[in-house]
Amino acid sequence: MTDLDTSWSTVAATTASLCALHIFLETMLCTLPKLLDRAAIIAYNLTACAILLVLSWHGIPEYINGNYPDPLFGKYKTPQLLCELMLGYQIYNMAISILYAQLRTTENFIHHTAALVSAYGASQGYVHAYIAYSFGVFESSSILLCFIDIFKNVPTLITNHPATYTALRLVFALQFLAIRIGLIIPFVYLYTLDMIGVYSNTAQHSTKDIAMVTVLYVCCISLTSLQFVWGKVILEGLLKAAGLMGGSSRKRKQSDPELKTVERVLKEVPLPTLEEASL
């Protein structure tokens, strides 16, 4: 355990880098007439992909190898870095949501404000044992969504590369179920056990500390509930598209050769957007 203060220079550098990258990408995309009206959202997706890769790069090894003697109140180097990177990312997200009408929705502001508050709270030395999953492994499952959203915003990409688009959707759906459903169950179980330990020994912790970990735990449970909602939708979509459940909008025939293609199997599977799925 180390005594680490929040590095606001890291937060500022992250935000500035993301804003600079976004401006550069949007400027380049605006030189392409066919992408002029979608340059901002594509630049946003590519910029998000960059920071998600960085979070995954630091978070996944930490998730595998991390050791936290004090899971809720200890402060550790890599989780602290992940908190600072996430803070910078969320400040960028808030700025983008204000500047661009496409992203200027009440839901986005609530979503990013909650993520910003969670990242800030964790950066003060709370729940570091659970940061590698939350800000690293969890976010890695949103990387493919960046490219899926780009395909959606450039329909000719879907027309010209249908197999690639289908593969992205299939891998994301399976990745979502593995990471955001499969891994989140033991994550919440261990987190809950730690919280029970805190409430069983309240005399050992200050009221402020207990309040902070409680707020962060409530945020975690709220986010977990949302993952199960999306997981149910994705799983049902996969089963329906594969013909294992009823409810398809199209009457299926055994002789229909289209049913043998991967594109047909995933045609009806609903997926969240990057804004909905990412922190």
C-alpha positions as CSV (number, residue, x, y, z in Angstrom):
1,M,0.0,0.0,0.0
2,T,1.3,3.4,-0.9
3,D,0.2,6.9,0.1
4,L,-0.6,8.4,-3.3
5,D,-2.3,11.7,-3.9
6,T,-4.5,12.3,-6.9
7,S,-2.3,13.6,-9.7
8,W,-4.3,16.4,-11.3
9,S,-1.6,16.9,-13.9
10,T,-2.3,13.3,-15.1
11,V,-6.0,14.1,-15.2
12,A,-5.4,17.4,-17.1
13,A,-3.0,15.8,-19.5
14,T,-5.5,13.0,-20.3
15,T,-8.3,15.5,-21.0
16,A,-6.1,17.7,-23.1
17,S,-4.7,14.8,-25.1
18,L,-8.2,13.5,-25.8
19,C,-9.5,16.9,-26.8
20,A,-6.4,17.5,-29.1
21,L,-6.9,14.0,-30.7
22,H,-10.6,14.6,-31.2
23,I,-10.0,18.0,-32.9
24,F,-7.3,16.5,-35.1
25,L,-9.4,13.6,-36.2
26,E,-12.5,15.7,-36.8
27,T,-10.4,18.2,-38.9
28,M,-9.1,15.4,-41.0
29,L,-12.5,13.8,-41.4
30,C,-14.1,17.1,-42.5
31,T,-11.8,17.0,-45.5
32,L,-13.9,14.1,-46.8
33,P,-17.2,15.4,-48.2
34,K,-19.1,12.2,-47.6
35,L,-18.2,12.2,-43.9
36,L,-18.6,16.0,-43.3
37,D,-21.9,15.7,-41.3
38,R,-20.7,12.7,-39.3
39,A,-17.1,13.8,-38.7
40,A,-17.7,14.7,-35.1
41,I,-19.3,11.5,-34.0
42,I,-16.7,9.4,-35.8
43,A,-13.9,11.4,-34.2
44,Y,-15.5,10.9,-30.9
45,N,-15.6,7.1,-31.4
46,L,-12.0,6.9,-32.5
47,T,-10.9,9.1,-29.6
48,A,-12.9,7.0,-27.2
49,C,-11.2,3.9,-28.6
50,A,-7.8,5.3,-27.9
51,I,-8.4,5.9,-24.2
52,L,-10.3,2.6,-23.8
53,L,-7.2,0.9,-25.2
54,V,-5.0,2.7,-22.6
55,L,-7.4,1.8,-19.8
56,S,-7.4,-1.8,-20.9
57,W,-3.6,-1.9,-21.3
58,H,-3.2,-0.9,-17.6
59,G,-6.3,-2.6,-16.2
60,I,-6.2,-6.1,-17.5
61,P,-2.7,-7.1,-16.2
62,E,-3.6,-5.4,-12.9
63,Y,-6.9,-7.4,-12.7
64,I,-4.9,-10.6,-13.2
65,N,-1.9,-9.9,-11.0
66,G,-3.0,-7.2,-8.5
67,N,-2.7,-7.8,-4.8
68,Y,-4.7,-5.7,-2.3
69,P,-4.2,-6.3,1.4
70,D,-6.8,-3.6,2.1
71,P,-9.4,-3.8,-0.7
72,L,-11.7,-0.9,0.2
73,F,-9.4,1.6,2.0
74,G,-5.9,0.9,0.6
75,K,-4.4,3.1,-2.1
76,Y,-2.5,1.4,-4.9
77,K,-0.4,2.7,-7.8
78,T,-2.1,1.2,-10.9
79,P,-5.7,1.6,-9.6
80,Q,-4.9,5.2,-8.8
81,L,-3.6,5.7,-12.3
82,L,-6.8,4.2,-13.7
83,C,-8.9,6.5,-11.6
84,E,-7.0,9.5,-13.0
85,L,-7.2,8.4,-16.6
86,M,-11.0,7.8,-16.1
87,L,-11.4,11.3,-14.6
88,G,-9.7,12.8,-17.6
89,Y,-11.8,10.7,-20.0
90,Q,-15.0,11.7,-18.2
91,I,-14.1,15.4,-18.3
92,Y,-13.6,15.0,-22.1
93,N,-16.9,13.2,-22.4
94,M,-18.7,16.0,-20.5
95,A,-17.2,18.6,-22.8
96,I,-18.1,16.7,-25.9
97,S,-21.7,16.2,-24.7
98,I,-22.0,20.0,-24.2
99,L,-20.5,20.9,-27.6
100,Y,-22.3,18.4,-29.9
101,A,-26.1,18.2,-30.2
102,Q,-25.9,14.6,-31.1
103,L,-24.6,13.7,-27.7
104,R,-26.3,16.5,-25.7
105,T,-28.9,14.5,-23.9
106,T,-30.1,14.3,-20.3
107,E,-29.1,10.6,-20.2
108,N,-25.6,11.3,-21.3
109,F,-25.1,14.1,-18.7
110,I,-26.4,11.8,-15.9
111,H,-24.3,8.9,-17.1
112,H,-21.1,10.8,-17.3
113,T,-21.7,12.8,-14.1
114,A,-22.1,9.5,-12.2
115,A,-19.0,8.1,-13.8
116,L,-17.1,11.3,-13.0
117,V,-18.2,11.2,-9.3
118,S,-17.3,7.5,-9.1
119,A,-13.8,8.0,-10.6
120,Y,-13.2,11.0,-8.3
121,G,-14.4,9.1,-5.2
122,A,-12.2,6.1,-6.0
123,S,-9.2,8.3,-6.6
124,Q,-9.4,9.5,-3.0
125,G,-8.3,6.0,-1.9
126,Y,-11.4,3.9,-1.9
127,V,-12.3,0.5,-3.4
128,H,-9.0,0.2,-5.2
129,A,-9.3,-3.6,-5.3
130,Y,-12.2,-3.2,-7.7
131,I,-10.9,-0.5,-10.0
132,A,-8.9,-2.8,-12.4
133,Y,-12.1,-4.6,-13.4
134,S,-14.4,-1.5,-13.4
135,F,-12.1,0.9,-15.3
136,G,-10.0,-1.7,-17.1
137,V,-11.5,-5.1,-18.0
138,F,-15.0,-3.7,-18.1
139,E,-14.1,-0.9,-20.5
140,S,-12.2,-3.3,-22.8
141,S,-15.5,-4.7,-23.8
142,S,-16.5,-1.2,-25.2
143,I,-13.6,-1.1,-27.7
144,L,-15.5,-3.0,-30.4
145,L,-18.5,-0.7,-29.9
146,C,-16.4,2.2,-31.2
147,F,-16.1,0.5,-34.6
148,I,-19.6,-0.8,-34.6
149,D,-20.9,2.8,-34.1
150,I,-18.6,4.0,-36.9
151,F,-20.1,1.4,-39.2
152,K,-23.6,2.5,-38.2
153,N,-22.7,6.1,-39.0
154,V,-21.2,5.2,-42.4
155,P,-23.8,2.8,-43.9
156,T,-21.6,2.2,-47.0
157,L,-19.2,0.4,-44.7
158,I,-21.9,-2.1,-43.8
159,T,-22.9,-2.5,-47.4
160,N,-19.3,-3.0,-48.6
161,H,-18.1,-5.0,-45.6
162,P,-21.1,-6.9,-44.2
163,A,-19.0,-9.9,-42.9
164,T,-16.7,-7.5,-40.9
165,Y,-19.7,-5.7,-39.4
166,T,-21.4,-9.0,-38.5
167,A,-18.2,-10.3,-37.0
168,L,-17.8,-7.2,-34.8
169,R,-21.3,-7.5,-33.6
170,L,-20.9,-11.2,-32.8
171,V,-17.6,-10.8,-31.0
172,F,-19.0,-7.9,-29.0
173,A,-22.1,-9.8,-28.0
174,L,-20.1,-12.7,-26.8
175,Q,-17.5,-10.5,-25.1
176,F,-20.3,-8.6,-23.3
177,L,-21.8,-11.7,-21.9
178,A,-18.4,-13.0,-20.8
179,I,-17.0,-9.8,-19.3
180,R,-20.1,-7.9,-18.2
181,I,-22.2,-10.9,-17.0
182,G,-19.8,-13.7,-16.3
183,L,-17.0,-11.8,-14.6
184,I,-19.3,-9.3,-12.9
185,I,-20.9,-11.9,-10.7
186,P,-17.8,-12.9,-8.7
187,F,-16.8,-9.2,-8.7
188,V,-20.1,-8.1,-7.0
189,Y,-20.0,-11.1,-4.7
190,L,-16.5,-10.3,-3.3
191,Y,-17.3,-6.6,-3.2
192,T,-20.5,-7.3,-1.2
193,L,-18.5,-9.5,1.3
194,D,-16.0,-6.6,1.8
195,M,-18.9,-4.2,2.4
196,I,-20.5,-6.6,4.9
197,G,-17.1,-6.7,6.7
198,V,-17.1,-2.9,6.9
199,Y,-20.6,-2.7,8.4
200,S,-19.7,-5.5,10.8
201,N,-16.8,-3.4,12.2
202,T,-18.0,0.2,11.9
203,A,-15.9,1.3,14.8
204,Q,-12.7,0.7,12.8
205,H,-13.6,3.3,10.1
206,S,-14.7,6.9,10.1
207,T,-18.2,8.0,9.1
208,K,-16.8,9.6,6.0
209,D,-15.0,6.5,4.9
210,I,-18.1,4.3,5.4
211,A,-20.2,6.9,3.5
212,M,-17.8,7.0,0.6
213,V,-17.6,3.2,0.1
214,T,-21.3,3.0,0.4
215,V,-21.9,5.5,-2.3
216,L,-19.5,3.8,-4.6
217,Y,-21.1,0.4,-3.8
218,V,-24.5,1.7,-4.7
219,C,-23.1,3.0,-8.0
220,C,-21.7,-0.4,-8.6
221,I,-25.0,-2.2,-8.0
222,S,-26.8,0.3,-10.2
223,L,-24.3,-0.3,-13.0
224,T,-24.5,-4.1,-12.5
225,S,-28.3,-4.0,-12.9
226,L,-28.0,-2.1,-16.2
227,Q,-25.5,-4.8,-17.4
228,F,-28.0,-7.6,-16.7
229,V,-30.7,-5.6,-18.5
230,W,-28.5,-5.3,-21.6
231,G,-27.3,-8.9,-21.2
232,K,-30.8,-10.2,-21.2
233,V,-31.6,-8.2,-24.3
234,I,-28.5,-9.4,-26.1
235,L,-28.9,-13.1,-25.1
236,E,-32.5,-13.1,-26.2
237,G,-31.6,-11.5,-29.5
238,L,-28.9,-14.1,-30.2
239,L,-31.3,-16.9,-29.3
240,K,-34.1,-15.5,-31.4
241,A,-31.9,-14.8,-34.4
242,A,-30.5,-18.4,-34.2
243,G,-34.0,-19.8,-34.2
244,L,-33.8,-21.1,-30.6
245,M,-36.5,-18.7,-29.3
246,G,-39.7,-17.4,-30.8
247,G,-40.4,-13.8,-31.6
248,S,-38.6,-13.2,-34.9
249,S,-40.2,-10.6,-37.0
250,R,-39.7,-12.8,-40.1
251,K,-41.2,-16.2,-40.6
252,R,-38.4,-18.7,-40.8
253,K,-38.2,-21.6,-43.3
254,Q,-35.9,-24.5,-43.0
255,S,-35.1,-24.2,-46.8
256,D,-34.2,-20.5,-46.5
257,P,-30.4,-20.4,-47.4
258,E,-30.1,-17.0,-45.8
259,L,-30.5,-18.6,-42.4
260,K,-27.2,-20.3,-42.9
261,T,-25.2,-17.0,-43.1
262,V,-23.7,-15.3,-40.1
263,E,-25.3,-12.0,-41.2
264,R,-28.8,-13.5,-40.9
265,V,-28.0,-14.9,-37.4
266,L,-27.1,-11.5,-36.1
267,K,-29.5,-9.4,-38.1
268,E,-31.9,-8.9,-35.2
269,V,-29.5,-8.8,-32.2
270,P,-29.9,-5.4,-30.5
271,L,-26.7,-3.8,-29.1
272,P,-26.1,-0.8,-26.9
273,T,-24.3,2.2,-28.3
274,L,-20.9,3.4,-27.0
275,E,-22.6,6.1,-25.0
276,E,-24.9,3.5,-23.4
277,A,-22.4,0.9,-22.7
278,S,-19.2,2.7,-21.7
279,L,-18.7,4.5,-18.4
